[in-house]
Amino acid sequence: MDLTRNPASSHPEMSPRRSFIIQIDGRPDGLGMSDVLEMFRETGVEVDPEYGPIAVNPALGRFVVRGWADEAARGRAEALPGVRLFADARIQPTS
């Protein structure tokens, strides 16, 4: 999968979309991809179906997924309870 892709970059009137790691808290009973897709269905966030949800702290019910969003979609997603978006910065080798 091309992690550098920008799903909406070719659409001229849309603001640029960026890649994010999306943290979802408060799901101690687990979280499936169908739950994630439904959660973000009307936000404008595009979720990467090949990345997650990954349990990063099962005791807290914390999961992460990867997705793409413009600023408007990011705002709608972060208005959901327990959701935070973090820039998915590309890490390069130092040598």
Secondary structure, DSSP 8 states (H G I E B T S, - for coil): --TT--TTTT-TTS---EEEEEEE---TT---HHHHHHHHTTTT-EE-TTS--EEEEGGGTEEEEEEEE-HHHHHHHHTSTTEEEEE--------
